[in-house]
Amino acid sequence: MNIQQGLCGNELRKVGLLITEASRFGMDLEHGEIGVNSSSGNVWLWDEDFNFSLYLDLNEDDIIYACWNHWDTDREEIIESSKFHTIYELNKWAEELEEEAEKEEA
């Protein structure tokens, strides 16, 4: 897991919250990255083994979001990660969105 250089105190605290949430799901974080979106200030966690990322809004600490993106269509879906109890459920959500987007492209 790569962590972006130069994160400040509040951003580092949010990194800890994201890692804790990833741990709750049992995510192995070997091939990913944690950073800050320079436009929004959101702190995000992404791993290539999953087709979603987790993020915390700049102004919130109590809601961690899961974000799925379809790069070809720029479609994006966001949901609170607390709606899922297992990594299986979260993966299923993202996989269903991926299948739906592929059908729309065809």
Helices and strands as residue ranges (DSSP letters): E 2-3, H 9-25, E 32-36, E 43-47, E 53-56, E 64-70, E 75-80, G 81-83, H 87-105
